[in-house]
């Protein structure tokens, strides 16, 4: 007899996204304290954080066959609690090199989970006949928001980050068993190709334009997760509680927008929605860069979360509509280049923060927002060419 609740497949998908991101998000509200304990600048901290990015990129590139061989259920039920253990171990690092090395297996585990839950979301929405992908990613943001709130309150008690993340291990394990204990992978999409896509998919000019549309969103979302807490401490001398709240504000506003994004896209079209989101994102970047008060900084972070919410899914939909080559290759090309920016870009912003000021981690996003506005027209749905039979 399997432990866990008998839940509809889409609820299990939502639960997987939430638990995984809650586990992943527990560390980021505590980054200011982790940095202080290692007594390093933002540049060294950023280099250390690249450990998880490198591990994730390796896993996303090479883990496909490994996952198929061992099975989705077996890996998912082990990988999510294992992620909590690996994060808890990583925060005991005494220096940036140790932090980097301990974050490498964190990234390898994240990549496996990402592959499984995104494929599962795609298969479940095909099986039940309605879209759930955007809502699934909303639960990812909601998990990060919850982790930010919980982390902030725990920081307020004075409990060290190391013991905080140790407490998260049994919490994540119990949640995984309750929600995913009876998880069974959905069937493959009928009629879908089972051919393996290239490990490095060559981007076309159109794919690079789509990367340009979502690049500012990917970079600023990552900056909000990695650096917003340290920003509040450095600029406004925020306590650990209020520094951690900044991470929750980014993720919470993003979750809210993702719950309603699909309806707005259906009503107004992807180009209009993208331009509105990019405008909001640009306003948030300017506020975070120039904020004269903590309240306006939080407003800026909320706008960054809201503005970055749906740009990557819109770009992915546009990539899937291209007809110049197989859909899987276009989607893989966009994902590889965008995720590289999302994973490697924000940690590298630590050098900018250290040499020019933490506010520049957000200020550098404004030119990318303008680039996105300039290229947003590529999101327009491709016209259906009707053949007329004489």
QUIQUIZI-V752757 format. One line per field, one symbol per residue. psi: psi as a letter, one per 30 degrees, with the letter a starting at -180 (. if undefined). A space follows every 50 residues. Layout:
# QUIQUIZI-V752757
psi=???
This chain:
# QUIQUIZI-V752757
psi=kkklkjlleeeeeeeeeeeeeeeeffeefgeeeeeeefhlleeeeeeeff eeeeeeeeefeffeeeeeefkeeeeefeeeeeeeeeeeeeffkfleeeee effefeeeeeeeeeeeeeeeeeeeeeefglkfeeeefeeeeeeeeeeeee eeeeeffgkkeeeefeefeeeeeeeeeeegegkkkllkkkflkgkklkej kkkleeeeeeeeegeeeeeeeeeeeefeeeeeeeeghkleefeeeeeeee eeeeeeeffgeeeeeeefleeeeeeeeeeeeeeeeeeeefkfleeeeeee eeeeeefgegeeeeeeeeeffkgflkeeeeeeeeeeeeeeeeeeeeeffe eeeeffkffffeeffeeeeeeeeegffffkkkkjjkkkk.
